[in-house]
Amino acid sequence: MQAEEIELARVLLVDDDPTARLTLQTVLQAGGYHVDSAASAAEAVNKLDESEYSLVLSDLEMESPEAGLKVLAHARMMDYKPATALFASCRDHMADRRVEMLVEPEDVPDLLEGIASLIGERAARRVQRQLRLQHPD
């Protein structure tokens, strides 16, 4: 008997900070997600056009203060309607540099629970849409 292949939820992680991106990618993969990453809004838009994602998780401020909003706006236009979420890295505006904020071990369960909730809500919305299409009133 052949075991069924489990399809992992796909997450697009967008952050221009390589350390933060790698840390979050590692946490998400350990949580059981398939993770693609992008280092800019432009790269994220290309990936959104090429693949389907359950969740798009983007840093708010990257190459521009509103880059993350542009990524999420593009994601929300996709036919497959991924769940979307923003996170913000702290910036030391006086020194014009990022203050590293890596995920602390005690934060990992809450982070994974929040992501699972977003993906679950998206799945429920997809089922509701499909049912409405199959049974219009």
Summary of the structure (lengths in Angstrom):
residues: 137
radius of gyration: 16.4
end to end distance: 42.6
largest distance: 62.4
contacts: 379
relative contact order: 0.16
helix: 46%
strand: 18%
